[in-house]
Amino acid sequence: MSNNQASIRQEHYDKKYIKRCIKLAKNGGGFVSPNPLVGAVIVKNERIIGEGWHAKYGGAHAEVNALENASDDVKGATLYCNLEPCCHLEKQTPPCVPFIISSGIKRVVVSCLDSNPDVNGLGIQLLNESGIKTDVGILRDESEELNKFYYKYITHKIPYVTIKIAQSLDGKISFSRNEQTWLTSKKAIRFVHELRAGYDAVVVGANTIKVDNPFLNVREVKGRNPVRIIIDGKLSIPFKANVLKAEDINKTWIFTDTNADRRKLQKLKSMGVNIFKLKPGKSGSIDFSEVLKTLGEKKITSVLVEGGEQIFSQFISKDLFDEIIILQSPRVLGKGLSGITARPPTGLEYRIIEKLGDDLKLILKRKK
């Protein structure tokens, strides 16, 4: 076999095992935040002898789990991982790099470096200095997409923001601001619950609570409930709202302004609701950038914005989002409330277009 053929063969196997790492990493979805999703595979003589993933925040990392689960001696083996192994001490678990070095692993293949300033190439450097061969960059785009929440949070200290809009074929989200309108299919509704299970928090405005009275939990699929965030400057949320009846009411967070009714505020606090008071911005309403800053301080790495129209417009007009998911129904309302009334910034492109039952799923992201 020529050197070129051997190189092509090795690249094929590297991609194969990194794909496996990405698949394993997804098992931690919804449970590891604010940590990244990480999977690890150990290969010896072209055979997988160990696998692992980061299963929950505060738990063992993927590399450690893979090494401890190995069915054979790992000395001389290759470790695959979708993210650079950690090497810093300021966290709940010991660093992975010393464990890898002492194990006898001879080669480490990772998709991408960790943007955490405490790591960011240092893990690879330490492995190289110990005599371990490293390769970086296999399926980088796929791995960065997997951990898009983590990368945004670790570099900007605010959450990744996805706006989800369900609309009719003619761009309406309801007949009127005060009328609940169901537009999408069961498959699309299930998809929304899958989304919720993967995000740290969902965001809605007070009017959505009053009109739709949503639960904002995960029901159609297995997964943990996200934090329920209501932006309510006037503290107009009714006490009969479903989000105030939840067993995990401590996951109901309300952002209001400093002039909110004190009695109602105290009542909500006594019920277990978390209240955040922010000074009104120049427009007299809550400054959404301050909301995101506060969420980042609370280690919320991702938010799914679910409505309504005024909330959508604020996030879009102030360019405070990372992607837009449009669930487009074949229904035509003819009249009603438009989902997007603010002009989106330039530089967006459709990345994914696919069917969900009778509906279309369209994902808008920024051009690379």
Residue frames relative to the residue before (quaternion, step in Angstrom):
aa qw qx qy qz dx dy dz
M 1.0000 0.0000 0.0000 0.0000 0.00 0.00 0.00
S 0.4104 -0.7194 0.5045 0.2440 3.60 -0.79 1.01
N 0.6669 -0.4960 0.3720 0.4132 3.54 -1.30 0.35
N 0.6438 0.5286 -0.3186 0.4524 3.58 1.03 -0.81
Q 0.6566 0.5039 -0.3039 0.4718 3.57 0.97 -0.87
A 0.6457 0.5177 -0.3144 0.4650 3.56 1.03 -0.82
S 0.6382 0.5301 -0.3162 0.4602 3.58 1.04 -0.81
I 0.6548 0.5024 -0.3044 0.4757 3.59 0.98 -0.89
R 0.6433 0.5247 -0.3125 0.4618 3.56 1.00 -0.86
Q 0.6642 0.5039 -0.3003 0.4633 3.58 0.96 -0.92
E 0.6390 0.5240 -0.3258 0.4593 3.59 1.00 -0.82
H 0.6164 0.5490 -0.3350 0.4544 3.57 1.06 -0.79
Y 0.6940 0.4616 -0.2767 0.4783 3.58 0.87 -0.94
D 0.6181 0.5483 -0.3485 0.4426 3.59 1.01 -0.76
K 0.6625 0.4933 -0.3006 0.4769 3.59 0.93 -0.87
K 0.6261 0.5572 -0.3271 0.4366 3.55 0.98 -0.87
Y 0.7411 0.4174 -0.2372 0.4694 3.57 0.80 -0.98
I 0.6085 0.5181 -0.3643 0.4781 3.61 1.11 -0.50
K 0.5990 0.5398 -0.3566 0.4720 3.60 1.08 -0.67
R 0.6352 0.5182 -0.3208 0.4744 3.55 1.05 -0.77
C 0.6190 0.5405 -0.3351 0.4609 3.60 1.03 -0.77
I 0.6588 0.5115 -0.3056 0.4592 3.57 0.92 -0.93
K 0.6468 0.5156 -0.3161 0.4647 3.56 0.99 -0.83
L 0.6595 0.4993 -0.3034 0.4729 3.58 0.94 -0.87
A 0.6303 0.5672 -0.3305 0.4145 3.58 0.97 -0.88
K 0.6277 0.5728 -0.3341 0.4078 3.58 1.03 -0.76
N 0.5235 0.6360 -0.4094 0.3922 3.60 1.22 -0.34
G 0.6872 0.4814 -0.2794 0.4669 3.58 1.18 -0.50
G 0.3684 0.7685 -0.4627 0.2441 3.58 1.29 -0.03
G 0.8171 0.2157 -0.1850 0.5017 3.56 -0.79 1.06
F 0.7489 0.4098 -0.2079 0.4774 3.60 1.23 -0.23
V 0.7259 0.4642 -0.2544 0.4391 3.63 1.11 -0.45
S 0.4502 0.7082 -0.4542 0.2992 3.61 1.20 -0.30
P 0.5602 -0.1456 -0.8149 -0.0285 1.59 -2.06 1.48
N 0.4305 0.6839 -0.4797 0.3419 3.61 1.17 0.34
P 0.5466 -0.6110 0.4497 0.3545 3.60 -1.22 0.29
L 0.5196 -0.5877 0.5151 0.3456 3.54 -1.37 0.25
V 0.0707 0.8182 -0.5610 0.1038 3.57 -0.61 1.12
G 0.0545 -0.7637 0.6428 0.0236 3.52 -1.11 0.87
A 0.1210 -0.8008 0.5844 0.0498 3.58 -1.13 0.59
V 0.0843 -0.7783 0.6220 0.0152 3.55 -1.12 0.79
I 0.1705 -0.7688 0.6088 0.0956 3.58 -0.99 0.87
V 0.0749 -0.8126 0.5777 -0.0171 3.56 -0.75 1.12
K 0.0308 0.7783 -0.6251 0.0495 3.54 -0.99 0.94
N 0.8303 -0.0059 -0.0497 0.5551 3.57 -0.73 1.09
E 0.6526 -0.5572 0.2830 0.4285 3.54 1.00 1.02
R 0.6258 0.4898 -0.3506 0.4956 3.57 1.15 0.64
I 0.4273 -0.6883 0.5223 0.2660 3.58 -0.93 0.91
I 0.0698 -0.8172 0.5719 0.0184 3.56 -0.72 1.07
G 0.8102 0.0766 -0.0567 0.5783 3.57 1.28 -0.10
E 0.0205 -0.7867 0.6169 -0.0099 3.56 -1.10 0.77
G 0.1293 0.7893 -0.5967 0.0657 3.54 -1.21 0.45
W 0.0869 -0.7746 0.6216 0.0786 3.54 -1.31 0.25
H 0.5334 -0.5791 0.5009 0.3596 3.52 -1.30 0.37
A 0.2092 -0.8504 0.4774 0.0712 3.58 -0.30 1.30
K 0.8094 -0.0573 0.0611 0.5813 3.60 1.04 -0.68
Y 0.6147 -0.5571 0.4117 0.3771 3.53 -1.19 0.60
G 0.7769 0.2814 -0.2406 0.5092 3.55 -0.84 1.02
G 0.6257 0.5387 -0.3347 0.4541 3.56 1.28 -0.24
A 0.7239 -0.4244 0.3156 0.4430 3.55 -1.34 0.10
H 0.4856 -0.6702 0.4845 0.2832 3.55 -1.13 0.69
A 0.7155 -0.4887 0.3016 0.3979 3.54 -1.29 0.47
E 0.6626 0.5229 -0.3128 0.4355 3.58 0.90 -0.95
V 0.6545 0.5078 -0.3052 0.4698 3.58 0.95 -0.88
N 0.6551 0.5097 -0.3124 0.4620 3.58 0.93 -0.89
A 0.6538 0.5114 -0.3195 0.4570 3.59 0.95 -0.84
L 0.6663 0.4992 -0.3013 0.4648 3.59 0.94 -0.87
E 0.6908 0.4727 -0.2832 0.4682 3.58 0.96 -0.83
N 0.6900 0.4677 -0.2737 0.4798 3.60 1.20 -0.55
A 0.4218 0.7443 -0.4480 0.2596 3.59 1.26 -0.17
S 0.3566 -0.7585 0.5176 0.1720 3.54 -0.95 0.97
D 0.7585 0.2360 -0.1402 0.5910 3.58 1.31 -0.11
D 0.6722 -0.4607 0.3807 0.4369 3.56 -1.31 0.18
V 0.3162 -0.7852 0.5040 0.1714 3.61 -0.70 1.05
K 0.4243 0.7099 -0.4751 0.3004 3.61 1.20 -0.08
G 0.8115 0.2118 -0.1890 0.5107 3.56 -0.76 1.10
A 0.5507 0.6334 -0.3831 0.3858 3.60 1.28 -0.07
T 0.4278 -0.6589 0.5540 0.2757 3.54 -1.40 0.11
L 0.2088 -0.7607 0.6052 0.1075 3.55 -0.97 0.93
Y 0.1402 -0.7736 0.6152 0.0591 3.55 -0.85 1.05
C 0.0776 0.7893 -0.6031 0.0848 3.56 -1.00 0.83
N 0.4461 -0.7165 0.4623 0.2720 3.59 -0.91 0.81
L 0.7706 0.2065 -0.1464 0.5849 3.60 1.26 -0.18
E 0.6348 -0.5507 0.3981 0.3678 3.54 -1.14 0.70
P 0.4802 -0.6719 0.4778 0.2996 3.62 -0.84 0.89
C 0.4825 -0.6940 0.4620 0.2684 3.56 -1.03 0.83
C 0.1317 -0.8047 0.5767 0.0507 3.54 -1.21 0.58
H 0.5917 0.5927 -0.3657 0.4061 3.61 1.26 0.03
L 0.4730 -0.7149 0.4639 0.2236 3.54 -1.22 0.56
E 0.6100 0.5947 -0.3539 0.3860 3.61 1.19 -0.46
K 0.5802 0.5400 -0.4030 0.4575 3.60 0.61 1.15
Q 0.6961 -0.5235 0.3190 0.3737 3.55 -1.34 0.18
T 0.7678 0.2968 -0.1628 0.5439 3.59 1.14 -0.55
P 0.6079 -0.5608 0.4020 0.3928 3.62 -1.16 0.49
P 0.5804 -0.5865 0.4223 0.3752 3.63 -1.13 0.51
C 0.5025 -0.6915 0.4459 0.2657 3.56 -1.13 0.74
V 0.5849 0.6350 -0.3774 0.3350 3.59 1.00 -0.79
P 0.6729 0.4789 -0.3319 0.4559 3.69 0.75 -0.83
F 0.6266 0.5430 -0.3265 0.4537 3.58 1.08 -0.76
I 0.6510 0.5087 -0.3055 0.4734 3.57 1.04 -0.85
I 0.6512 0.5314 -0.3111 0.4436 3.57 0.92 -0.94
S 0.7199 0.4537 -0.2538 0.4598 3.58 0.86 -0.95
S 0.5954 0.6112 -0.3542 0.3827 3.60 1.21 -0.40
G 0.4930 -0.6602 0.4380 0.3596 3.59 1.13 -0.55
I 0.3335 0.7258 -0.5137 0.3131 3.59 1.28 0.25
K 0.2618 -0.8014 0.5197 0.1386 3.62 -0.86 0.92
R 0.7943 0.1307 -0.0647 0.5898 3.62 1.18 -0.46
V 0.0942 -0.7761 0.6222 0.0419 3.55 -1.09 0.82
V 0.0951 -0.7870 0.6095 0.0135 3.57 -0.83 1.07
V 0.0215 0.8052 -0.5908 0.0450 3.58 -0.72 1.07
S 0.5469 -0.6205 0.4575 0.3264 3.55 -1.21 0.54
C 0.8224 -0.0964 0.1309 0.5451 3.56 0.71 -1.06
L 0.5687 -0.5905 0.4578 0.3441 3.51 -1.27 0.45
D 0.4853 -0.6350 0.5191 0.3030 3.54 -1.28 0.47
S 0.3767 -0.7604 0.4891 0.2017 3.61 -0.67 1.12
N 0.4275 0.6780 -0.4790 0.3580 3.57 1.26 -0.07
P 0.4609 -0.7144 0.4440 0.2830 3.64 -0.61 1.05
D 0.6162 0.5445 -0.3497 0.4489 3.60 1.21 -0.37
V 0.7146 0.3513 -0.2218 0.5628 3.58 1.30 -0.23
N 0.4062 0.7896 -0.4075 0.2133 3.58 0.20 -1.41
G 0.8255 -0.1823 0.0511 0.5318 3.55 0.61 1.19
L 0.5652 0.6188 -0.3886 0.3830 3.59 1.16 -0.45
G 0.6086 0.5567 -0.3517 0.4428 3.58 1.08 -0.72
I 0.6598 0.4925 -0.2934 0.4858 3.58 0.97 -0.90
Q 0.6321 0.5455 -0.3263 0.4432 3.58 0.97 -0.86
L 0.6796 0.4877 -0.2904 0.4648 3.58 0.89 -0.93
L 0.6246 0.5252 -0.3368 0.4696 3.59 1.04 -0.72
N 0.6587 0.5078 -0.3074 0.4623 3.59 0.93 -0.90
E 0.6642 0.5167 -0.3038 0.4467 3.56 0.94 -0.90
S 0.6741 0.4756 -0.2932 0.4831 3.59 1.17 -0.49
G 0.6124 -0.5857 0.3390 0.4087 3.58 1.29 0.03
I 0.5210 0.6237 -0.4183 0.4057 3.59 1.28 0.12
K 0.3893 -0.7084 0.5403 0.2338 3.59 -0.86 0.96
T 0.0716 -0.8052 0.5882 0.0245 3.60 -0.96 0.86
D 0.0772 -0.7527 0.6515 0.0554 3.53 -1.26 0.61
V 0.0930 -0.8107 0.5780 -0.0065 3.56 -0.83 1.06
G 0.7158 0.4907 -0.3321 0.3694 3.58 -1.09 0.73
I 0.4628 0.6722 -0.4575 0.3531 3.60 1.26 -0.04
L 0.8414 -0.0583 -0.0153 0.5371 3.60 -0.70 1.16
R 0.0842 0.8443 -0.5221 0.0864 3.57 0.98 0.89
D 0.6648 0.5249 -0.3213 0.4234 3.61 0.82 -0.97
E 0.6629 0.5074 -0.3080 0.4562 3.58 0.93 -0.89
S 0.6830 0.4852 -0.2887 0.4633 3.57 0.96 -0.85
E 0.6410 0.5070 -0.3296 0.4727 3.59 1.03 -0.69
E 0.6238 0.5198 -0.3376 0.4761 3.59 1.06 -0.68
L 0.6156 0.5547 -0.3400 0.4448 3.58 0.99 -0.81
N 0.8023 0.2583 -0.1115 0.5265 3.59 0.91 -0.91
K 0.1788 0.8198 -0.5238 0.1470 3.58 1.07 0.70
F 0.6097 0.5409 -0.3599 0.4541 3.63 1.05 -0.65
Y 0.6798 0.5076 -0.2856 0.4458 3.55 0.86 -1.04
Y 0.6738 0.5069 -0.3084 0.4403 3.58 0.85 -0.94
K 0.6467 0.5025 -0.3280 0.4709 3.61 0.97 -0.79
Y 0.6945 0.4926 -0.2795 0.4438 3.56 0.85 -0.98
I 0.7132 0.4730 -0.2779 0.4362 3.60 0.81 -0.96
T 0.7241 0.4242 -0.2499 0.4831 3.60 1.14 -0.55
H 0.7947 0.2880 -0.1395 0.5158 3.62 1.08 -0.68
K 0.3598 -0.7695 0.4564 0.2648 3.59 1.31 -0.22
I 0.6486 0.4033 -0.3508 0.5418 3.58 1.16 0.63
P 0.5904 -0.6164 0.3823 0.3540 3.61 -1.13 0.49
Y 0.5406 -0.5484 0.5319 0.3523 3.49 -1.40 0.35
V 0.1745 -0.8172 0.5466 0.0547 3.59 -0.77 1.03
T 0.0397 -0.7719 0.6345 -0.0102 3.54 -0.81 1.11
I 0.2120 -0.7572 0.6066 0.1174 3.56 -0.87 0.99
K 0.1136 -0.7932 0.5971 0.0375 3.57 -0.76 1.06
I 0.0056 -0.8116 0.5821 -0.0488 3.57 -0.60 1.15
A 0.1509 -0.7427 0.6461 0.0905 3.58 -0.88 0.99
Q 0.1027 0.8257 -0.5425 0.1160 3.57 -0.57 1.11
S 0.5677 -0.5861 0.4635 0.3454 3.52 -1.32 0.37
L 0.7079 -0.4476 0.3268 0.4379 3.56 -1.30 0.14
D 0.7298 0.3796 -0.2274 0.5211 3.58 1.16 -0.61
G 0.6596 -0.6028 0.2889 0.3437 3.57 1.13 0.69
K 0.5249 0.6257 -0.4206 0.3949 3.60 1.18 0.44
I 0.3045 -0.7575 0.5483 0.1815 3.57 -1.09 0.72
S 0.7827 -0.0614 0.0157 0.6192 3.60 1.27 -0.25
F 0.6433 -0.5180 0.3922 0.4049 3.55 -1.32 0.24
S 0.7871 -0.0840 0.0708 0.6069 3.57 1.11 -0.72
R 0.6842 -0.4968 0.3504 0.4028 3.56 -1.29 0.28
N 0.7618 0.3613 -0.1809 0.5064 3.59 1.11 -0.59
E 0.6590 0.4799 -0.3059 0.4917 3.59 1.20 0.45
Q 0.3655 -0.7298 0.5377 0.2114 3.56 -0.79 1.03
T 0.0200 -0.8052 0.5915 -0.0370 3.58 -0.85 0.98
W 0.2286 -0.7651 0.5888 0.1252 3.57 -0.70 1.10
L 0.1142 -0.8426 0.5261 0.0153 3.56 -0.72 1.07
T 0.7981 0.3734 -0.1643 0.4434 3.58 0.83 -0.96
S 0.6251 -0.5788 0.4105 0.3250 3.55 -1.37 0.39
K 0.6927 -0.4592 0.3517 0.4307 3.56 -1.33 0.12
K 0.6287 0.5347 -0.3418 0.4494 3.58 1.03 -0.73
A 0.6546 0.5014 -0.3117 0.4722 3.57 1.01 -0.79
I 0.6318 0.5255 -0.3285 0.4656 3.58 1.03 -0.77
R 0.6353 0.5158 -0.3261 0.4733 3.58 1.00 -0.80
F 0.6279 0.5407 -0.3290 0.4528 3.56 1.00 -0.82
V 0.6293 0.5317 -0.3329 0.4587 3.61 1.01 -0.79
H 0.6631 0.4927 -0.3082 0.4718 3.59 0.97 -0.80
E 0.5996 0.5325 -0.3541 0.4811 3.59 1.13 -0.61
L 0.6264 0.5324 -0.3259 0.4669 3.56 1.02 -0.82
R 0.6641 0.5219 -0.3092 0.4371 3.57 0.80 -1.02
A 0.6554 0.5321 -0.3131 0.4352 3.57 0.97 -0.86
G 0.7215 0.4509 -0.2436 0.4656 3.57 1.16 -0.55
Y 0.6690 0.4766 -0.2945 0.4884 3.58 1.28 -0.22
D 0.5479 -0.6149 0.4570 0.3360 3.55 -1.19 0.58
A 0.8222 0.0181 0.0492 0.5668 3.59 1.00 -0.79
V 0.2230 -0.7131 0.6401 0.1790 3.52 -1.34 0.41
V 0.2011 -0.7909 0.5724 0.0798 3.56 -1.09 0.77
V 0.0829 0.7634 -0.6384 0.0536 3.55 -1.00 0.90
G 0.4779 -0.6418 0.5114 0.3134 3.53 -1.33 0.20
A 0.6993 -0.4750 0.3327 0.4179 3.55 -1.30 0.25
N 0.6451 0.5405 -0.3385 0.4209 3.60 0.97 -0.74
T 0.6052 0.5424 -0.3501 0.4658 3.58 1.09 -0.66
I 0.6346 0.5185 -0.3259 0.4714 3.58 1.02 -0.77
K 0.7016 0.4788 -0.2745 0.4507 3.59 0.88 -0.93
V 0.7351 0.4214 -0.2381 0.4748 3.61 0.95 -0.82
D 0.7926 0.3194 -0.1574 0.4951 3.61 0.77 -1.05
N 0.1458 -0.8219 0.5276 0.1578 3.59 1.18 -0.60
P 0.1273 0.8351 -0.5247 0.1052 3.62 0.75 1.02
F 0.4837 -0.6307 0.5185 0.3154 3.54 -1.31 0.32
L 0.1695 -0.8255 0.5114 0.1685 3.58 1.18 -0.69
N 0.5097 0.6093 -0.4441 0.4143 3.55 0.98 0.88
V 0.5289 -0.6007 0.4879 0.3485 3.57 -1.33 -0.15
R 0.0131 0.8387 -0.5411 0.0606 3.57 -0.56 1.16
E 0.7219 0.4793 -0.2655 0.4227 3.60 0.84 -0.91
V 0.7721 0.2018 -0.1113 0.5922 3.59 1.23 -0.40
K 0.5651 -0.5622 0.4599 0.3912 3.57 -1.30 0.15
G 0.4093 0.6936 -0.5204 0.2839 3.56 -0.99 0.78
R 0.5347 -0.6271 0.4531 0.3400 3.54 -1.21 0.35
N 0.5438 -0.6257 0.4536 0.3272 3.55 -1.16 0.62
P 0.4081 -0.6944 0.5264 0.2724 3.59 -1.00 0.74
V 0.5945 -0.4952 0.4625 0.4330 3.56 -1.30 0.10
R 0.2857 -0.7586 0.5647 0.1549 3.58 -0.94 0.94
I 0.0704 -0.8217 0.5655 -0.0089 3.58 -0.46 1.22
I 0.0754 -0.7873 0.6118 0.0080 3.54 -0.78 1.11
I 0.2142 -0.7568 0.6061 0.1189 3.56 -0.77 1.06
D 0.1385 0.8067 -0.5346 0.2101 3.53 -0.25 1.35
G 0.2038 -0.8432 0.4888 0.0928 3.56 0.26 1.29
K 0.7505 0.3764 -0.2015 0.5045 3.57 1.03 -0.78
L 0.3654 -0.7494 0.4689 0.2915 3.58 1.32 0.02
S 0.2703 0.8016 -0.4797 0.2330 3.53 0.88 1.04
I 0.3720 0.7474 -0.4830 0.2639 3.60 1.24 0.06
P 0.3778 -0.7306 0.5147 0.2420 3.63 -0.83 0.92
F 0.5511 -0.6357 0.4262 0.3326 3.60 -1.03 0.71
K 0.6282 0.5413 -0.3381 0.4449 3.61 1.20 -0.36
A 0.4090 0.7374 -0.4578 0.2817 3.61 1.28 -0.08
N 0.5537 -0.6381 0.4301 0.3182 3.58 -1.00 0.85
V 0.6342 0.5443 -0.3465 0.4260 3.60 1.02 -0.65
L 0.6661 0.4716 -0.2991 0.4944 3.58 1.29 -0.29
K 0.6467 0.4997 -0.3102 0.4857 3.56 1.34 0.03
A 0.4492 0.7227 -0.4334 0.2968 3.57 1.29 -0.11
E 0.5464 -0.6112 0.4609 0.3398 3.57 -1.11 0.70
D 0.7284 0.3364 -0.2120 0.5580 3.56 1.07 -0.73
I 0.0290 0.8590 -0.5099 0.0358 3.57 0.83 1.02
N 0.5483 0.6051 -0.4043 0.4119 3.60 1.19 -0.32
K 0.6474 0.4873 -0.3163 0.4933 3.58 1.30 -0.23
T 0.5391 0.5357 -0.4296 0.4876 3.58 1.28 0.41
W 0.0255 -0.8058 0.5896 -0.0499 3.55 -0.52 1.25
I 0.1132 -0.7927 0.5971 0.0472 3.57 -0.88 0.96
F 0.1817 -0.7521 0.6257 0.0989 3.53 -0.95 0.99
T 0.0703 0.7916 -0.5982 0.1029 3.55 -0.63 1.15
D 0.5239 -0.6365 0.4383 0.3583 3.59 -1.21 0.12
T 0.7021 -0.5164 0.3135 0.3769 3.54 -1.29 0.36
N 0.6622 0.5001 -0.3060 0.4667 3.60 1.26 -0.23
A 0.3666 0.7621 -0.4732 0.2466 3.60 1.26 0.14
D 0.6526 -0.5285 0.3888 0.3790 3.55 -1.25 0.61
R 0.4066 -0.7603 0.4563 0.2201 3.59 -0.54 1.20
R 0.6465 0.5263 -0.3338 0.4401 3.60 0.96 -0.80
K 0.6742 0.4771 -0.3007 0.4769 3.54 0.91 -0.90
L 0.6144 0.5585 -0.3380 0.4431 3.55 1.04 -0.77
Q 0.6797 0.4856 -0.2820 0.4718 3.57 0.90 -0.93
K 0.6199 0.5421 -0.3349 0.4580 3.57 1.07 -0.77
L 0.6677 0.4964 -0.2952 0.4697 3.56 0.93 -0.92
K 0.6307 0.5278 -0.3260 0.4663 3.57 1.02 -0.78
S 0.6624 0.5140 -0.3049 0.4517 3.57 0.97 -0.87
M 0.6331 0.5264 -0.3191 0.4693 3.59 1.23 -0.48
G 0.5981 -0.5781 0.3565 0.4255 3.59 1.27 -0.31
V 0.4653 0.6754 -0.4429 0.3621 3.58 1.32 0.06
N 0.3481 -0.7083 0.5726 0.2219 3.58 -1.08 0.75
I 0.1273 -0.8083 0.5744 0.0227 3.57 -0.69 1.13
F 0.0759 -0.7759 0.6256 0.0278 3.55 -0.99 0.93
K 0.1641 -0.8007 0.5728 0.0625 3.56 -0.62 1.16
L 0.0397 -0.7998 0.5986 -0.0218 3.55 -0.77 1.10
K 0.5095 -0.6239 0.4909 0.3319 3.55 -1.10 0.65
P 0.5174 -0.6372 0.4596 0.3392 3.61 -0.95 0.82
G 0.4767 -0.6682 0.4932 0.2881 3.56 -1.11 0.69
K 0.7743 -0.3456 0.2457 0.4697 3.56 -1.29 -0.20
S 0.6744 0.4960 -0.2896 0.4640 3.58 1.11 -0.67
G 0.5534 -0.6126 0.3916 0.4064 3.59 1.29 -0.20
S 0.6734 0.4460 -0.2893 0.5137 3.58 1.30 -0.13
I 0.6932 -0.4699 0.3397 0.4281 3.55 -1.30 0.17
D 0.3955 -0.7056 0.5442 0.2224 3.54 -1.00 0.91
F 0.3540 -0.7800 0.4767 0.1976 3.58 -0.37 1.24
S 0.5949 0.5570 -0.3777 0.4395 3.60 1.09 -0.52
E 0.6332 0.5105 -0.3248 0.4827 3.59 1.14 -0.63
V 0.5809 0.5608 -0.3641 0.4641 3.57 1.15 -0.63
L 0.6860 0.4807 -0.2842 0.4664 3.58 0.86 -0.98
K 0.6217 0.5400 -0.3376 0.4561 3.58 1.02 -0.76
T 0.6597 0.5021 -0.3001 0.4718 3.58 0.97 -0.91
L 0.6470 0.5176 -0.3206 0.4590 3.58 0.96 -0.84
G 0.6266 0.5325 -0.3332 0.4613 3.57 1.03 -0.75
E 0.6414 0.5212 -0.3128 0.4681 3.56 1.03 -0.79
K 0.6945 0.4397 -0.2533 0.5101 3.57 1.21 -0.58
K 0.5004 -0.6966 0.3817 0.3444 3.58 1.35 0.33
I 0.3554 0.6704 -0.5460 0.3552 3.56 1.03 0.84
T 0.1827 -0.8358 0.5130 0.0697 3.59 -0.47 1.20
S 0.8079 0.1263 -0.0503 0.5735 3.61 1.19 -0.37
V 0.0416 -0.7868 0.6153 0.0232 3.57 -1.05 0.78
L 0.2326 -0.7369 0.6228 0.1224 3.52 -1.15 0.80
V 0.2121 -0.7946 0.5611 0.0936 3.57 -0.45 1.23
E 0.0982 -0.8528 0.5129 -0.0021 3.58 -0.46 1.23
G 0.7940 -0.3093 0.1739 0.4937 3.62 1.10 0.15
G 0.6809 -0.0790 -0.6739 -0.2755 1.33 -2.50 0.34
E 0.8588 -0.1786 0.1197 0.4651 3.50 -1.33 -0.54
Q 0.6786 0.4875 -0.3061 0.4563 3.61 0.89 -0.85
I 0.6307 0.5155 -0.3271 0.4791 3.58 1.07 -0.71
F 0.6178 0.5371 -0.3362 0.4657 3.58 0.96 -0.87
S 0.6892 0.5106 -0.2831 0.4290 3.56 0.79 -1.07
Q 0.6422 0.5274 -0.3253 0.4513 3.58 1.00 -0.81
F 0.6851 0.4762 -0.2915 0.4678 3.58 0.85 -0.93
I 0.6911 0.4795 -0.2848 0.4597 3.59 0.96 -0.85
S 0.6924 0.4938 -0.2947 0.4358 3.60 0.79 -0.99
K 0.7272 0.3947 -0.2286 0.5130 3.60 1.11 -0.66
D 0.4078 -0.7495 0.4392 0.2811 3.57 1.35 0.20
L 0.3792 0.7302 -0.4699 0.3198 3.55 0.93 1.01
F 0.6111 0.5319 -0.3633 0.4601 3.59 0.98 0.77
D 0.3752 -0.7242 0.5394 0.2095 3.53 -1.32 0.40
E 0.7982 -0.0617 0.0254 0.5987 3.58 1.11 -0.57
I 0.2466 -0.7400 0.6067 0.1534 3.54 -1.31 0.41
I 0.1328 -0.7621 0.6297 0.0714 3.55 -0.88 0.98
I 0.0997 -0.7909 0.6033 0.0253 3.57 -0.72 1.11
L 0.1315 -0.7501 0.6446 0.0678 3.54 -0.84 1.04
Q 0.0902 -0.8534 0.5134 -0.0076 3.54 -0.18 1.32
S 0.2774 -0.7682 0.5652 0.1163 3.52 -0.68 1.21
P 0.4970 -0.6463 0.4791 0.3250 3.61 -1.14 0.51
R 0.4916 0.6694 -0.4291 0.3552 3.62 1.26 -0.12
V 0.1956 -0.7401 0.6301 0.1303 3.54 -1.23 0.60
L 0.2600 -0.7954 0.5308 0.1342 3.58 -0.60 1.13
G 0.3685 -0.7595 0.4697 0.2585 3.57 1.11 -0.60
K 0.7705 -0.0637 0.0467 0.6325 3.52 1.06 -0.77
G 0.4046 0.7225 -0.5009 0.2518 3.54 -1.21 0.32
L 0.6905 -0.4811 0.3782 0.3855 3.50 -1.40 -0.29
S 0.3559 -0.7427 0.5297 0.2030 3.58 -0.76 1.03
G 0.4941 -0.6767 0.4637 0.2881 3.56 -1.06 0.76
I 0.7827 0.1868 -0.0892 0.5870 3.55 0.96 -0.90
T 0.0203 -0.8125 0.5820 -0.0275 3.57 -0.45 1.21
A 0.6365 0.4741 -0.3293 0.5115 3.57 1.27 -0.32
R 0.4978 -0.6534 0.4804 0.3074 3.56 -1.14 0.60
P 0.3767 -0.7364 0.5070 0.2424 3.60 -0.59 1.07
P 0.5636 -0.5894 0.4454 0.3696 3.59 -1.15 0.51
T 0.5597 -0.5843 0.4557 0.3711 3.55 -1.24 0.38
G 0.6847 0.5124 -0.3414 0.3899 3.54 -1.29 0.17
L 0.5296 0.5977 -0.4296 0.4217 3.58 1.17 0.53
E 0.0138 -0.7922 0.6100 0.0103 3.56 -1.15 0.59
Y 0.5114 -0.6202 0.4901 0.3370 3.56 -1.20 0.53
R 0.1899 -0.7956 0.5687 0.0871 3.57 -0.76 1.06
I 0.8057 0.0921 -0.0115 0.5850 3.58 0.98 -0.84
I 0.0526 0.7567 -0.6506 0.0382 3.55 -0.96 0.90
E 0.2344 0.7726 -0.5613 0.1817 3.58 -0.58 1.13
K 0.5384 -0.6386 0.4511 0.3144 3.55 -1.25 0.42
L 0.0774 -0.7350 0.6716 0.0525 3.52 -1.25 0.71
G 0.7780 -0.1643 0.0784 0.6013 3.57 0.10 1.24
D 0.7981 -0.2061 0.1899 0.5334 3.56 -0.71 -1.10
D 0.6477 0.5411 -0.3032 0.4424 3.57 1.27 -0.21
L 0.3615 -0.6881 0.5773 0.2503 3.52 -1.37 0.17
K 0.2086 -0.7370 0.6265 0.1441 3.55 -1.09 0.76
L 0.0194 -0.7897 0.6122 -0.0353 3.54 -0.72 1.14
I 0.1037 -0.7997 0.5901 0.0398 3.58 -0.84 0.95
L 0.1650 -0.7816 0.5995 0.0490 3.53 -0.73 1.17
K 0.0428 0.7851 -0.6159 0.0500 3.55 -0.86 1.01
R 0.6044 -0.5541 0.4228 0.3860 3.52 -1.28 0.28
K 0.5235 -0.6302 0.4714 0.3263 3.56 -1.07 0.77
K 0.4152 -0.7038 0.5187 0.2514 3.55 -1.03 0.80
